[in-house]
């Protein structure tokens, strides 16, 4: 292997590592989204249980959400939130999430050795990550808001 081939292989290896890193960060964002949705919904359940105590039995809790994936959690969140914009954005990312989770690491030999392809994919994943980070931040804000509602003093019923 001559010096040019060695440099090209090192460059391609660095691109593969960068691709893997961005893919992992993207998948982490999707996990944070799932946890954010789970946290919001479980807090909403607790609010309902607290406000309806003695009036209506309410037996749903976080335990009912532990095995729910992104789509199911989003359906439940949509029923408990007015953030149609956030629901729409997360729904638009679901197919991408599934592709990344199930096929993101499956690069052909040709793709692994094609620096132009890798750079293009890194660009796409990076752009997607900007969208996922925005969703994560919005979900965290939603969780803070509902948690503040949960901890607010309750008015005495008459």
C-alpha positions in Angstrom: 0.0 0.0 0.0 1.5 3.3 -1.1 1.2 6.6 0.9 -1.7 7.9 -1.1 -3.8 4.7 -0.5 -2.9 4.7 3.2 -4.0 8.4 3.5 -7.2 7.7 1.5 -8.0 4.6 3.8 -7.4 6.7 6.9 -9.6 9.5 5.6 -12.4 7.0 4.7 -12.1 5.4 8.2 -12.4 8.8 9.8 -15.5 9.4 7.7 -17.0 6.1 8.8 -16.3 6.9 12.4 -17.9 10.3 12.0 -21.0 8.7 10.4 -21.3 6.2 13.2 -20.9 9.0 15.8 -23.6 11.2 14.2 -25.9 8.2 13.8 -25.5 7.3 17.5 -26.2 10.9 18.6 -29.3 10.9 16.4 -30.5 7.6 17.9 -29.9 9.0 21.4 -32.1 12.0 20.5 -34.9 9.6 19.6 -34.5 7.8 22.9 -34.7 11.2 24.7 -37.9 11.9 22.7 -39.4 8.6 23.9 -38.5 9.3 27.5 -39.8 12.9 27.2 -43.1 11.7 25.8 -43.2 9.0 28.5 -42.5 11.6 31.2 -45.1 14.0 29.9 -47.8 11.4 29.6 -47.1 9.8 33.0 -47.2 13.3 34.7 -50.5 14.0 32.9 -51.8 10.7 34.3 -50.7 11.7 37.8 -52.4 15.1 37.4 -55.7 13.4 36.3 -55.4 10.8 39.2 -54.8 13.6 41.7 -57.6 15.9 40.4 -60.1 13.1 40.1 -59.3 11.4 43.4 -62.5 10.2 45.0 -64.5 11.2 41.9 -63.3 8.8 39.2 -61.0 5.9 39.5 -57.9 6.4 37.2 -55.5 3.5 37.1 -53.1 4.4 34.3 -49.5 5.2 35.3 -46.0 5.2 34.0 -46.0 1.4 34.4 -48.5 1.3 31.5 -46.0 3.2 29.3 -42.8 1.3 29.8 -43.0 -0.9 26.7 -44.5 1.7 24.4 -42.4 2.8 21.4 -42.3 6.2 19.9 -45.5 5.9 17.8 -47.7 4.7 20.7 -46.3 7.3 23.1 -46.9 10.0 20.5 -50.5 8.9 20.1 -51.0 9.2 23.9 -49.1 12.5 24.1 -51.3 13.9 21.3 -54.4 13.2 23.4 -53.0 15.1 26.3 -51.3 18.1 24.7 -52.2 21.0 22.4 -48.8 21.0 20.7 -50.0 19.8 17.3 -46.9 21.3 15.7 -44.6 19.2 17.9 -46.7 16.0 17.2 -46.5 16.7 13.5 -42.8 17.2 13.5 -42.1 14.0 15.5 -44.4 12.0 13.3 -42.5 13.3 10.3 -39.3 11.9 11.8 -40.7 8.4 12.6 -39.8 6.8 9.3 -36.3 8.3 9.6 -36.0 6.9 13.1 -37.0 3.4 12.0 -34.6 3.5 9.1 -31.7 4.7 11.3 -32.5 2.1 14.0 -32.9 -0.9 11.7 -30.7 -0.1 8.7 -28.4 2.8 9.7 -25.4 0.6 10.3 -25.9 -1.5 7.2 -23.5 0.2 4.8 -22.3 -1.8 1.8 -18.6 -2.2 1.1 -18.9 0.3 -1.7 -20.6 2.8 0.6 -18.0 2.3 3.3 -15.3 3.1 0.9 -17.0 6.1 -0.8 -15.9 9.3 0.9 -18.4 11.3 -1.1 -21.3 9.1 -0.1 -20.2 9.1 3.5 -19.9 12.9 3.6 -23.4 13.2 2.0 -24.9 10.9 4.6 -23.2 12.7 7.5 -24.7 15.9 6.1 -28.2 14.4 6.0 -27.8 13.0 9.5 -26.5 16.2 10.9 -29.5 18.1 9.4 -31.8 15.6 10.9 -30.1 15.9 14.2 -30.9 19.7 14.2 -34.6 18.7 13.9 -34.4 16.0 16.6 -32.6 18.3 19.0 -35.4 20.9 18.5 -38.0 18.3 19.3 -36.1 17.1 22.4 -35.8 20.7 23.7 -39.5 21.3 23.0 -40.5 18.1 24.8 -38.3 19.1 27.8 -40.1 22.4 28.0 -43.5 20.6 27.8 -42.4 18.4 30.7 -41.3 21.3 32.7 -44.6 23.0 32.1 -46.7 20.1 33.1 -44.5 19.3 36.1 -45.0 22.9 37.3 -48.8 22.4 36.9 -48.5 19.2 38.9 -46.6 20.9 41.8 -48.9 24.0 41.8 -51.1 24.3 44.9 -54.5 22.8 44.5 -57.6 25.0 45.0 -59.9 23.6 47.6 -63.1 22.1 46.2 -66.4 23.4 47.6 
